[in-house]
Amino acid sequence: MIVSSVAVENRDPYPPTSRYKSSKYYQRTIPGIGRFIESESWTPPDLKPEVTDLFTKVQPGEEGRLDLVALRVYNLSALWWVIAYVNNIIDPFNVAVDTVLRYPPFDKVATRVLT
């Protein structure tokens, strides 16, 4: 079976805060099956620890809710995944009160994630 892949126009259906915002799309053709449009794999942004990074504790009522933490620190709940990513959190629903979290300043996120 021969599978062919060609790049297609970037459809970018995701909002600016999505980690998939700048994904490239490909049309894959599988003989006898059909054509599929799929996105490339996600490439993580460069958010290595830096001295300008900030820290916060998970407050009561925010346990298991990184979206609420992101809303408090970034004023934008859609950036919850940035906090999960930089803290190597696999299960964002299992983050306890008083857990110390590192988060990059918003200007760093804006230039490396939202552009």
Secondary structure, DSSP 4 states (H G I P E B T S, - for coil): ---EEEEE-----S-TTSTTTT--EEEEEETTTEEEEEEPPP--------TT-EEEEPPTT-TT-HHHHHHHHHS-GGGHHHHHHHTT-S-TT---TT-EEEE--HHHHHHHT--
